[in-house]
Amino acid sequence: MLLLPLRMTRMLGSDDVMNDILDKLKGPSSQGNESVMNDIMDKLTSQQSSRWIIAIAGMGGIGKTTLAKSIYENPLIVEYFDIRGWATVSQKFDSKRILLQVLDCLINKGSEDSEYEELGQKLYQSLYGRRYLIVMDDILGTDSWDRVKSFFPDNNNGSKVLITTRPSKLALQIDGPDYFQMPFLKLDESWNLLRRCVFQDQGCPPELEEIGKEIAGKCGGLPLSIVVIGGLLAKSKQSRKNWQHVSENLSSIVNLEDDERCFRILKLSYNQLPVHLKPCFLYMAMYPEDDETHVPTLINLWIDEGFVKPVVGKSLETTARVVYLHDLIIRNLILVRKWGPTGRIKRCGIPDLLRDLCIKEAEKYNFFRTTETTPTHNNTEHHDQISWRAQRLPFRLLRILNGYNRSSSVEQAGKVRLEEHFHLDNLRHLFIRAKLPKLEFPPEFYLLWNLRTLIFDKYSSYDNQPVLDIWRMPQLRQVKVLDLLLTDPPPPPPMVLENLETLQNVHNLRLCEEVVERIPNIKKLGLCYQKEEEELSPGDYCLENLCQLHKLEALTLSLRISEKLTLEGTRLGWEEMGTTIGSLPYLEALKLYYYAFVGLVWETVEGGFPSLKYLEIVWFSDLEQWRAEATHFPRLERLDLVFLDKLKEIP
């Protein structure tokens, strides 16, 4: 699926190797590619009225996806076409997945639960009568196009389909396309690319230039090989002796066929990885081809697997992100796909040729296996990680269990009892996406002595919440369960959860001192407060003790049906008043003290505060304007305003 770029978003695609250096190269990687790009854009914007197919062919790693992306995002193309969509096809062709990807680009309304024909009709209707551009990246067979082409209407208005493919013959077999062959880089272009990868904007030392050009030439003009070797050189000692050693290693493979030479170059870079980075790199093969890997999830898996070693003064998460992940990115073995709003890497991935290398190395060392259905034979106890679809799990040494199920219940989908899987006493990471039928975690669950991560996603229960006694599980690092209820802490001596850093979706938690002192290292906390039949008063929740959680970095508070709310010193923006506080349907009394909100203007919105009867605002020295209509605050009975020095008038 294509996510339209927001702040250096990286495109998914099999040959997405140039994205991380496009800002350095400031354009296509060669004059040849620039010429091809111009020719393709001319074809795309030609007066050809019928739907037309244009093919870009070339071996893996040559930059087909990068070129297609540059064209797709070109302002002239964006303006010329009414609508655009992107789908990555790859080796395991899934026609339904193709339709979903394109629909997500067009209308963001594709549903995985829809039938194939229903999705096809929705796509056809979305494209009908509009001039569209559809990119189908990494097509490996004519069947890929033949099975979906009926859903792309010929509107006789200049609509185009742009495909990328490795086999040159395939480009000629698809109905009547214009065909463009991607050229290899010339020697000077190869050297410029290698030099940029190693030295960024700095110049190359004169003593390394000759041997550097020699290394660039031995990469065969393939961008993927060049950037990976560039990453290797960037992380190694900048000496002629070291570069000569790399050149000699390349000499043994320079006469191989293009595909084999590329693979051997990638293997050379992998072999030079430090021991602690190799399992982290191989772990990328666990994810589907062309996947946008969620970095926080990946890092947690690395930690739970035991790959990340402690560093004095740094948390395991910081070490994994700043040291391990950053090192692999510098080596161009992992690519940044998307940045988060705070400047952290949000999504990452690897080109499919590097993923192929990961798979081969993982198989060689029996590193892990990923399966859709669980085999029933008895030689599976060595598996460390497996992807699960609610089948019986005999893997006694299993460490990571990622279970995915969209059905209404684990027991209905797999016809097994969830408790049957809690004999996996080596389990460190448990992620189940399902609706759990039980109100309490069964006793067997607490025998998972090694569990670090517990995530139950899409839990659904309208009347009850699951109850968890986390105080019996000292190894837990993160817990995410929707509407989770915690048991009260046991009596002294206290069990302190030193490892717990993330606790989310906890329902009506009383943050008494006994609780706070047992979670001293919590960094991410998500709390939800909802009125019950025997509701505690706000003071009973002890939220003032949040200030004692000195390592807290992120706090999420959800107040579902509070009747009384007091805020002081929270320094929220006034826009939060309408979107969050004003939407509380049962809120009757609101007291705002001393910079609870900051800003010059508060503008209330229609429909807010439907039940509010009492409003008190004290000591807001920067509030100048309060804009409200007569229909706002429909039930307000009393208003107290104190020390609002700059407020010009009361609405």
C-alpha positions as CSV (number, residue, x, y, z in Angstrom):
1,M,0.0,0.0,0.0
2,L,1.2,3.5,-0.8
3,L,1.1,6.0,1.9
4,L,1.3,9.4,0.2
5,P,4.5,11.0,1.6
6,L,4.5,13.2,4.7
7,R,7.9,14.6,5.7
8,M,10.3,12.3,3.9
9,T,8.0,9.3,3.7
10,R,9.7,6.4,2.0
11,M,7.9,4.5,-0.7
12,L,7.2,0.8,-0.4
13,G,8.7,-1.2,-3.3
14,S,11.0,-4.0,-4.2
15,D,13.8,-1.7,-5.5
16,D,13.4,1.1,-3.0
17,V,17.1,1.5,-2.5
18,M,17.7,5.1,-3.6
19,N,15.0,6.7,-1.4
20,D,17.4,7.3,1.5
21,I,19.9,9.0,-0.7
22,L,17.6,11.0,-3.0
23,D,18.1,14.0,-0.9
24,K,21.9,13.6,-1.3
25,L,21.7,13.0,-5.1
26,K,19.1,15.7,-5.6
27,G,17.6,14.0,-8.6
28,P,17.8,10.9,-10.7
29,S,20.9,8.9,-10.1
30,S,22.1,9.2,-13.8
31,Q,21.6,11.1,-17.0
32,G,20.3,7.9,-18.5
33,N,17.6,7.6,-15.9
34,E,16.7,11.2,-16.3
35,S,16.3,10.6,-20.0
36,V,14.1,7.6,-19.3
37,M,12.1,9.6,-16.8
38,N,11.4,12.4,-19.3
39,D,10.4,9.9,-22.0
40,I,8.0,8.1,-19.7
41,M,6.4,11.3,-18.5
42,D,5.9,12.3,-22.1
43,K,4.1,9.0,-22.8
44,L,2.0,9.4,-19.6
45,T,0.8,12.9,-20.7
46,S,0.4,12.1,-24.4
47,Q,-2.9,12.5,-26.2
48,Q,-3.4,8.7,-26.4
49,S,-7.1,8.5,-25.5
50,S,-7.5,4.8,-24.7
51,R,-6.1,3.2,-21.5
52,W,-2.4,2.6,-22.1
53,I,0.2,0.5,-20.4
54,I,3.8,1.6,-19.9
55,A,6.4,-0.8,-18.6
56,I,9.7,-0.2,-16.8
57,A,12.0,-3.3,-16.9
58,G,15.3,-4.1,-15.3
59,M,17.0,-6.4,-12.8
60,G,16.3,-6.2,-9.1
61,G,18.1,-3.3,-7.4
62,I,18.5,-1.2,-10.5
63,G,16.0,1.5,-9.3
64,K,12.8,0.8,-11.1
65,T,10.6,1.6,-8.1
66,T,12.6,4.7,-7.3
67,L,12.1,6.0,-10.9
68,A,8.4,5.1,-10.8
69,K,8.0,6.9,-7.5
70,S,9.7,10.0,-8.8
71,I,7.3,10.0,-11.7
72,Y,4.3,9.3,-9.6
73,E,5.0,12.2,-7.3
74,N,6.1,14.7,-10.0
75,P,3.9,17.8,-9.7
76,L,3.1,17.7,-13.5
77,I,1.8,14.2,-13.1
78,V,-0.2,15.0,-10.0
79,E,-1.8,17.9,-11.8
80,Y,-2.4,16.0,-15.0
81,F,-4.3,13.0,-13.6
82,D,-7.6,13.2,-11.7
83,I,-6.7,10.4,-9.4
84,R,-3.7,8.1,-8.7
85,G,-3.1,4.8,-7.1
86,W,-0.2,2.5,-6.2
87,A,0.0,-1.2,-5.6
88,T,3.0,-3.4,-4.9
89,V,2.6,-6.9,-6.5
90,S,5.7,-8.9,-5.7
91,Q,6.3,-12.6,-5.6
92,K,3.2,-13.8,-3.8
93,F,0.5,-12.4,-6.0
94,D,-2.7,-11.7,-4.2
95,S,-5.3,-10.0,-6.4
96,K,-7.5,-9.0,-3.4
97,R,-4.5,-7.3,-1.8
98,I,-3.8,-5.4,-5.0
99,L,-7.3,-4.1,-5.1
100,L,-7.1,-3.1,-1.4
101,Q,-3.9,-1.2,-2.0
102,V,-5.2,0.8,-4.9
103,L,-8.5,1.5,-3.1
104,D,-6.6,2.8,0.0
105,C,-4.8,5.3,-2.2
106,L,-8.0,6.4,-3.9
107,I,-10.7,6.6,-1.3
108,N,-9.2,5.0,1.9
109,K,-12.2,2.8,2.2
110,G,-11.0,-0.7,1.3
111,S,-12.3,-3.3,3.7
112,E,-10.4,-6.6,4.2
113,D,-13.8,-8.2,5.0
114,S,-15.2,-7.4,1.5
115,E,-15.3,-10.0,-1.2
116,Y,-13.0,-9.8,-4.2
117,E,-15.7,-9.0,-6.7
118,E,-17.1,-6.3,-4.4
119,L,-13.7,-4.7,-4.1
120,G,-13.3,-4.8,-7.8
121,Q,-16.6,-3.1,-8.4
122,K,-15.8,-0.4,-5.9
123,L,-12.5,0.2,-7.6
124,Y,-14.2,0.3,-11.1
125,Q,-16.7,2.8,-9.9
126,S,-14.0,5.0,-8.3
127,L,-12.1,5.1,-11.6
128,Y,-15.0,5.3,-14.0
129,G,-15.1,8.6,-15.9
130,R,-11.9,9.9,-14.4
131,R,-8.4,10.2,-15.8
132,Y,-6.3,8.0,-13.6
133,L,-2.7,6.7,-13.2
134,I,-2.2,3.4,-11.6
135,V,1.3,2.1,-10.7
136,M,1.7,-1.7,-10.3
137,D,5.1,-2.2,-8.9
138,D,7.1,-5.5,-9.3
139,I,4.9,-7.5,-11.6
140,L,6.5,-10.9,-12.2
141,G,3.9,-12.6,-14.4
142,T,1.2,-11.7,-16.9
143,D,-1.4,-13.3,-14.6
144,S,-0.9,-10.5,-12.2
145,W,-2.3,-8.0,-14.7
146,D,-4.8,-10.3,-16.4
147,R,-6.6,-11.0,-13.2
148,V,-7.3,-7.4,-12.2
149,K,-7.3,-5.5,-15.5
150,S,-11.1,-5.7,-15.9
151,F,-11.5,-3.4,-12.9
152,F,-9.5,-0.6,-14.6
153,P,-12.0,1.0,-17.0
154,D,-11.0,2.3,-20.4
155,N,-12.5,5.8,-20.1
156,N,-11.0,7.0,-23.4
157,N,-9.6,10.0,-21.6
158,G,-5.8,9.3,-21.4
159,S,-5.8,7.0,-18.3
160,K,-2.5,5.1,-17.9
161,V,-1.1,2.1,-16.1
162,L,2.6,2.1,-15.2
163,I,4.2,-1.2,-14.3
164,T,7.6,-2.2,-13.2
165,T,9.0,-5.7,-13.8
166,R,12.2,-7.6,-13.8
167,P,11.7,-9.9,-16.8
168,S,12.2,-7.9,-20.0
169,K,10.1,-10.5,-21.9
170,L,7.2,-9.9,-19.6
171,A,7.2,-6.2,-20.4
172,L,6.6,-7.2,-24.1
173,Q,4.0,-9.8,-23.4
174,I,1.5,-7.5,-21.6
175,D,-1.0,-6.0,-24.0
176,G,0.6,-3.3,-26.2
177,P,2.8,-1.5,-23.7
178,D,5.5,1.1,-24.3
179,Y,8.6,-0.6,-22.9
180,F,11.6,1.1,-21.2
181,Q,14.7,-0.7,-20.1
182,M,16.5,0.7,-17.1
183,P,20.2,1.2,-17.8
184,F,23.1,0.3,-15.5
185,L,25.0,3.2,-14.1
186,K,28.2,4.3,-15.9
187,L,31.5,4.2,-14.0
188,D,31.5,7.9,-13.2
189,E,27.9,7.7,-12.0
190,S,28.7,4.7,-9.9
191,W,31.6,6.4,-8.3
192,N,29.6,9.6,-7.6
193,L,26.9,7.4,-5.9
194,L,29.5,5.5,-3.8
195,R,31.3,8.6,-2.8
196,R,28.0,10.2,-1.6
197,C,27.1,7.2,0.4
198,V,30.5,7.1,2.2
199,F,31.4,10.7,2.6
200,Q,28.0,12.5,2.3
201,D,28.8,16.1,1.2
202,Q,32.4,15.9,2.2
203,G,35.2,15.2,-0.3
204,C,36.9,11.9,-0.7
205,P,40.6,11.8,0.5
206,P,42.9,11.8,-2.6
207,E,44.5,8.5,-1.5
208,L,41.2,6.7,-1.6
209,E,39.8,8.0,-4.9
210,E,41.6,5.5,-7.2
211,I,40.7,2.4,-5.2
212,G,37.2,3.9,-4.6
213,K,36.6,4.1,-8.4
214,E,37.8,0.5,-8.7
215,I,35.3,-0.7,-6.1
216,A,32.5,1.2,-7.7
217,G,33.3,-0.4,-11.1
218,K,33.2,-3.9,-9.6
219,C,29.6,-3.3,-8.4
220,G,28.5,-3.6,-12.0
221,G,26.5,-0.4,-12.2
222,L,23.8,-1.6,-9.9
223,P,22.6,1.0,-7.4
224,L,21.6,-1.5,-4.7
225,S,25.1,-3.1,-4.7
226,I,26.7,0.3,-4.7
227,V,24.8,1.7,-1.7
228,V,25.3,-1.5,0.3
229,I,29.0,-1.4,-0.3
230,G,29.0,2.3,0.5
231,G,27.3,1.5,3.8
232,L,30.0,-1.1,4.5
233,L,32.8,1.4,3.7
234,A,31.1,4.2,5.7
235,K,31.2,2.0,8.9
236,S,34.8,0.8,8.4
237,K,38.1,2.4,8.8
238,Q,38.8,4.9,6.1
239,S,42.2,3.6,5.0
240,R,43.6,2.4,1.7
241,K,44.5,-0.9,3.2
242,N,40.9,-1.6,4.3
243,W,39.5,-0.4,1.0
244,Q,42.0,-2.6,-0.9
245,H,40.7,-5.6,1.1
246,V,37.1,-4.8,0.0
247,S,38.2,-4.5,-3.6
248,E,40.0,-7.9,-3.4
249,N,36.8,-9.5,-2.1
250,L,34.9,-8.0,-5.0
251,S,37.4,-9.2,-7.5
252,S,36.4,-12.8,-6.9
253,I,32.8,-12.1,-8.0
254,V,33.2,-9.5,-10.7
255,N,32.8,-11.9,-13.5
256,L,29.6,-13.6,-12.2
257,E,26.2,-13.1,-13.8
258,D,24.4,-9.9,-12.7
259,D,22.0,-11.5,-10.3
260,E,24.6,-13.7,-8.6
261,R,27.1,-10.8,-8.4
262,C,24.5,-8.6,-6.7
263,F,23.7,-11.4,-4.2
264,R,27.3,-12.0,-3.4
265,I,27.9,-8.3,-2.8
266,L,25.0,-8.2,-0.4
267,K,26.3,-11.3,1.3
268,L,29.8,-9.6,1.7
269,S,28.2,-6.7,3.5
270,Y,26.2,-9.0,5.8
271,N,29.4,-11.0,6.6
272,Q,31.0,-7.8,7.8
273,L,28.3,-7.0,10.3
274,P,29.2,-7.1,14.0
275,V,27.9,-10.2,15.7
276,H,25.2,-8.3,17.7
277,L,23.6,-6.8,14.6
278,K,23.3,-10.0,12.6
279,P,20.2,-11.4,14.4
280,C,18.6,-8.0,14.2
281,F,19.1,-7.8,10.5
282,L,17.9,-11.4,9.9
283,Y,14.8,-10.6,11.9
284,M,13.6,-8.4,9.0
285,A,12.8,-11.6,7.0
286,M,10.0,-12.3,9.4
287,Y,8.0,-9.5,7.9
288,P,6.1,-9.8,4.6
289,E,7.8,-8.6,1.4
290,D,7.6,-4.8,0.9
291,D,6.3,-4.4,4.4
292,E,6.4,-1.1,6.3
293,T,7.7,-2.3,9.6
294,H,6.5,-0.5,12.7
295,V,9.8,0.5,14.4
296,P,8.6,0.5,18.1
297,T,7.2,-3.0,17.6
298,L,10.4,-4.2,15.9
299,I,12.5,-2.8,18.7
300,N,10.3,-4.5,21.4
301,L,10.7,-7.8,19.5
302,W,14.5,-7.4,19.4
303,I,14.5,-6.7,23.2
304,D,12.2,-9.6,24.0
305,E,14.3,-11.9,21.9
306,G,17.4,-10.9,23.9
307,F,19.3,-9.4,21.0
308,V,19.8,-6.1,22.7
309,K,22.6,-6.0,25.3
310,P,22.4,-3.5,28.2
311,V,24.5,-0.3,28.0
312,V,25.2,1.6,31.2
313,G,23.1,4.7,31.4
314,K,20.8,3.8,28.5
315,S,17.5,1.9,28.5
316,L,17.3,-1.1,26.2
317,E,14.8,0.7,24.0
318,T,17.2,3.6,23.5
319,T,20.1,1.3,22.8
320,A,18.1,-0.6,20.3
321,R,16.9,2.5,18.5
322,V,20.0,4.8,18.7
323,V,22.7,2.1,18.3
324,Y,21.4,-1.0,16.7
325,L,18.8,0.4,14.3
326,H,20.8,3.5,13.4
327,D,23.9,1.3,12.6
328,L,21.9,-0.9,10.2
329,I,20.5,2.2,8.5
330,I,23.9,3.8,8.1
331,R,25.0,0.5,6.4
332,N,22.0,0.8,4.0
333,L,20.8,-2.6,5.1
334,I,17.6,-1.2,6.6
335,L,15.8,1.8,4.9
336,V,13.7,4.5,6.6
337,R,10.2,4.3,5.2
338,K,8.5,7.0,7.3
339,W,9.4,9.6,10.0
340,G,7.2,10.3,13.0
341,P,6.1,13.8,14.0
342,T,8.8,14.0,16.7
343,G,11.7,13.2,14.3
344,R,11.9,9.5,15.3
345,I,11.8,6.8,12.7
346,K,8.3,5.4,12.6
347,R,8.5,2.8,9.8
348,C,11.4,1.0,8.2
349,G,11.9,-1.9,5.7
350,I,14.3,-3.6,3.4
351,P,14.4,-4.2,-0.4
352,D,13.3,-7.6,-1.4
353,L,16.8,-8.7,-2.5
354,L,18.1,-8.0,1.0
355,R,15.1,-9.9,2.3
356,D,16.0,-12.9,0.1
357,L,19.4,-12.8,1.7
358,C,17.9,-12.7,5.2
359,I,15.7,-15.7,4.4
360,K,18.6,-17.8,3.1
361,E,20.8,-17.0,6.1
362,A,18.0,-17.6,8.5
363,E,17.3,-21.0,7.0
364,K,21.0,-21.9,7.0
365,Y,21.1,-21.3,10.8
366,N,17.6,-22.4,11.5
367,F,17.1,-18.9,12.9
368,F,13.2,-18.9,12.8
369,R,10.3,-19.9,10.6
370,T,7.1,-18.1,9.9
371,T,4.1,-20.1,9.0
372,E,0.4,-19.5,8.2
373,T,-0.7,-22.8,9.7
374,T,1.0,-24.8,12.4
375,P,2.6,-28.2,11.3
376,T,1.6,-31.2,13.3
377,H,4.8,-33.1,13.2
378,N,6.9,-33.4,16.3
379,N,10.2,-31.9,15.1
380,T,9.1,-28.3,15.7
381,E,10.2,-27.7,19.3
382,H,13.3,-25.7,18.1
383,H,11.2,-22.9,16.7
384,D,11.8,-19.5,18.3
385,Q,9.2,-17.5,16.5
386,I,6.1,-18.3,14.6
387,S,3.1,-16.4,13.2
388,W,-0.1,-18.1,14.4
389,R,-3.7,-18.3,13.3
390,A,-5.4,-19.9,16.3
391,Q,-4.1,-23.4,15.9
392,R,-2.8,-25.7,18.7
393,L,0.7,-24.8,19.5
394,P,3.1,-27.7,20.4
395,F,6.2,-25.5,20.4
396,R,7.6,-25.9,23.9
397,L,10.6,-23.6,23.3
398,L,8.5,-20.8,21.6
399,R,9.6,-17.3,22.6
400,I,7.5,-15.0,20.4
401,L,3.8,-15.7,19.6
402,N,2.2,-13.3,17.2
403,G,-1.4,-14.4,16.8
404,Y,-3.7,-12.9,14.3
405,N,-7.4,-13.6,14.0
406,R,-10.2,-11.4,12.7
407,S,-13.0,-13.8,13.8
408,S,-15.2,-13.0,16.7
409,S,-13.5,-15.4,19.1
410,V,-10.4,-17.4,19.4
411,E,-12.3,-20.5,20.4
412,Q,-14.7,-20.2,17.4
413,A,-12.0,-19.6,14.9
414,G,-9.5,-22.3,16.0
415,K,-11.9,-24.5,18.0
416,V,-9.3,-24.6,20.8
417,R,-9.2,-23.2,24.3
418,L,-6.9,-20.3,24.8
419,E,-5.7,-21.8,28.0
420,E,-4.2,-24.7,26.1
421,H,-1.4,-22.4,24.9
422,F,-0.2,-21.2,28.3
423,H,2.1,-24.1,28.8
424,L,4.6,-22.2,26.7
425,D,6.8,-21.3,29.7
426,N,9.6,-19.8,27.5
427,L,7.2,-17.3,25.9
428,R,8.5,-13.7,26.1
429,H,6.2,-11.9,23.7
430,L,2.5,-12.6,23.4
431,F,0.4,-10.6,20.9
432,I,-3.1,-11.9,20.2
433,R,-5.4,-9.9,18.0
434,A,-8.8,-11.5,18.8
435,K,-11.9,-11.1,20.9
436,L,-11.2,-13.0,24.1
437,P,-14.2,-14.8,25.7
438,K,-12.9,-14.8,29.3
439,L,-13.4,-12.1,31.9
440,E,-10.3,-13.1,33.8
441,F,-6.9,-14.4,32.8
442,P,-6.8,-18.1,33.7
443,P,-4.4,-19.4,36.4
444,E,-2.2,-21.1,33.8
445,F,-1.4,-17.7,32.4
446,Y,0.6,-16.7,35.4
447,L,3.0,-19.7,34.8
448,L,4.5,-17.7,31.9
449,W,7.4,-16.6,34.0
450,N,9.4,-15.2,31.2
451,L,6.7,-13.0,29.6
452,R,7.9,-9.5,28.8
453,T,5.3,-8.2,26.4
454,L,1.6,-8.7,26.6
455,I,-0.7,-7.2,23.9
456,F,-4.3,-8.2,23.4
457,D,-5.7,-6.2,20.5
458,K,-9.3,-5.8,19.5
459,Y,-10.6,-7.3,22.8
460,S,-14.4,-6.7,22.7
461,S,-16.7,-7.0,25.6
462,Y,-19.6,-4.6,26.2
463,D,-20.3,-5.3,29.8
464,N,-17.0,-6.5,31.4
465,Q,-13.2,-6.1,31.3
466,P,-10.5,-8.6,31.7
467,V,-8.8,-8.7,35.1
468,L,-5.0,-9.1,35.3
469,D,-2.8,-9.5,38.3
470,I,0.4,-8.0,36.9
471,W,2.0,-8.0,40.4
472,R,2.7,-11.7,39.9
473,M,4.7,-11.1,36.7
474,P,7.8,-9.2,37.5
475,Q,9.4,-9.6,34.0
476,L,6.7,-7.6,32.2
477,R,8.0,-4.7,30.1
478,Q,4.8,-3.6,28.3
479,V,1.1,-4.4,28.8
480,K,-1.6,-3.3,26.3
481,V,-5.0,-4.7,26.8
482,L,-8.2,-2.8,26.0
483,D,-10.1,-1.8,29.1
484,L,-7.9,-3.7,31.4
485,L,-8.7,-4.0,35.1
486,L,-5.8,-4.5,37.5
487,T,-6.1,-6.2,40.8
488,D,-5.0,-4.3,43.9
489,P,-1.4,-4.8,44.9
490,P,-0.7,-7.5,47.4
491,P,0.2,-6.5,51.0
492,P,3.9,-5.8,51.9
493,P,6.6,-6.7,51.2
494,P,5.9,-5.0,47.9
495,M,6.6,-6.6,44.5
496,V,8.1,-3.8,42.5
497,L,7.8,-4.1,38.7
498,E,11.2,-2.7,37.9
499,N,11.0,-3.7,34.2
500,L,7.5,-2.3,33.5
501,E,7.8,0.7,31.1
502,T,4.5,0.6,29.2
503,L,1.0,0.1,30.7
504,Q,-1.9,1.1,28.5
505,N,-5.7,1.0,28.4
506,V,-6.0,0.5,32.1
507,H,-9.6,1.0,33.3
508,N,-10.4,3.0,36.5
509,L,-6.9,2.6,38.0
510,R,-6.5,4.0,41.6
511,L,-3.0,5.6,41.5
512,C,-2.6,5.2,45.2
513,E,0.9,5.3,46.7
514,E,1.0,1.5,46.9
515,V,0.5,1.4,43.1
516,V,2.9,4.2,42.2
517,E,5.8,2.9,44.2
518,R,5.5,-0.5,42.4
519,I,5.8,1.0,38.9
520,P,8.7,3.4,39.3
521,N,10.1,3.1,35.8
522,I,6.9,3.5,33.8
523,K,7.3,5.6,30.7
524,K,4.1,5.3,28.8
525,L,0.8,5.2,30.7
526,G,-2.7,5.1,29.4
527,L,-5.6,5.4,31.8
528,C,-9.4,5.4,31.1
529,Y,-11.9,6.5,33.7
530,Q,-15.6,5.6,33.3
531,K,-18.5,6.0,35.6
532,E,-19.6,2.8,37.3
533,E,-22.8,2.0,39.3
534,E,-20.8,2.6,42.5
535,E,-18.6,5.4,41.2
536,L,-15.6,6.5,43.2
537,S,-15.2,10.3,43.7
538,P,-12.4,11.9,41.5
539,G,-10.2,12.1,44.6
540,D,-10.3,8.4,45.1
541,Y,-8.4,7.9,41.8
542,C,-5.4,9.7,43.3
543,L,-4.3,11.3,40.0
544,E,-2.2,13.8,41.9
545,N,0.3,10.9,42.4
546,L,1.1,11.1,38.7
547,C,3.8,13.6,39.6
548,Q,5.6,10.8,41.5
549,L,6.2,8.9,38.3
550,H,9.5,10.7,37.5
551,K,10.3,8.7,34.3
552,L,6.9,9.2,32.7
553,E,7.2,10.3,29.1
554,A,3.7,9.9,27.6
555,L,0.4,10.0,29.4
556,T,-3.0,9.3,27.8
557,L,-6.1,10.0,29.9
558,S,-9.6,9.1,28.7
559,L,-12.5,10.5,30.7
560,R,-15.6,8.8,29.3
561,I,-18.4,10.0,31.5
562,S,-17.1,12.2,34.3
563,E,-19.6,14.5,36.0
564,K,-17.0,16.7,37.7
565,L,-13.6,17.7,36.5
566,T,-10.9,20.0,37.9
567,L,-7.8,20.9,35.9
568,E,-4.8,23.0,37.2
569,G,-1.5,23.8,35.5
570,T,-2.0,21.3,32.6
571,R,-1.3,24.1,30.0
572,L,-3.5,22.5,27.3
573,G,-4.4,24.4,24.2
574,W,-7.9,25.9,24.0
575,E,-8.6,23.7,21.0
576,E,-8.5,20.7,23.4
577,M,-11.4,22.2,25.2
578,G,-13.7,21.6,22.3
579,T,-12.4,18.3,21.0
580,T,-11.8,16.6,24.4
581,I,-13.4,18.2,27.4
582,G,-16.4,19.7,25.7
583,S,-17.3,16.2,24.3
584,L,-17.8,14.7,27.7
585,P,-21.6,14.0,27.6
586,Y,-22.2,13.8,31.4
587,L,-19.8,16.6,32.6
588,E,-21.8,18.9,34.9
589,A,-19.1,20.8,36.8
590,L,-15.8,22.1,35.3
591,K,-13.2,24.0,37.3
592,L,-10.2,25.4,35.6
593,Y,-7.3,26.8,37.7
594,Y,-4.0,28.5,36.9
595,Y,-3.0,27.9,33.4
596,A,-5.1,24.7,32.9
597,F,-5.4,26.1,29.4
598,V,-3.1,28.6,27.5
599,G,-3.7,30.8,24.6
600,L,-5.2,34.2,23.7
601,V,-8.6,33.0,22.2
602,W,-11.1,30.4,23.4
603,E,-13.7,29.7,20.8
604,T,-16.4,27.2,21.9
605,V,-18.1,24.9,19.3
606,E,-21.6,23.9,18.6
607,G,-22.8,20.8,20.6
608,G,-20.1,21.1,23.3
609,F,-20.8,20.8,27.0
610,P,-24.3,19.4,26.6
611,S,-24.7,18.8,30.4
612,L,-22.5,21.4,32.0
613,K,-24.2,23.4,34.8
614,Y,-21.2,25.0,36.6
615,L,-18.1,26.5,35.1
616,E,-15.3,28.2,37.1
617,I,-12.2,29.8,35.6
618,V,-9.5,31.2,37.8
619,W,-6.3,33.1,37.1
620,F,-5.9,32.9,33.3
621,S,-3.7,35.9,32.6
622,D,-3.3,35.5,28.9
623,L,-6.9,34.9,27.8
624,E,-8.1,37.9,25.8
625,Q,-11.1,36.7,23.9
626,W,-13.9,34.1,24.6
627,R,-16.1,33.6,21.6
628,A,-19.4,31.8,22.2
629,E,-22.9,31.8,20.8
630,A,-26.2,31.8,22.7
631,T,-26.8,28.2,21.9
632,H,-23.6,27.1,23.5
633,F,-23.6,25.8,27.1
634,P,-27.4,24.9,26.9
635,R,-27.7,23.9,30.6
636,L,-25.2,26.3,32.2
637,E,-26.6,27.7,35.5
638,R,-23.6,29.3,37.2
639,L,-20.4,31.0,35.9
640,D,-17.5,32.1,38.1
641,L,-14.6,34.1,36.6
642,V,-11.7,35.2,38.8
643,F,-8.5,37.1,37.9
644,L,-9.0,37.1,34.1
645,D,-7.1,40.4,33.7
646,K,-7.0,40.5,29.9
647,L,-10.4,39.1,29.0
648,K,-12.1,41.9,27.1
649,E,-15.7,40.8,27.4
650,I,-17.9,38.0,28.6
651,P,-19.9,36.4,25.7
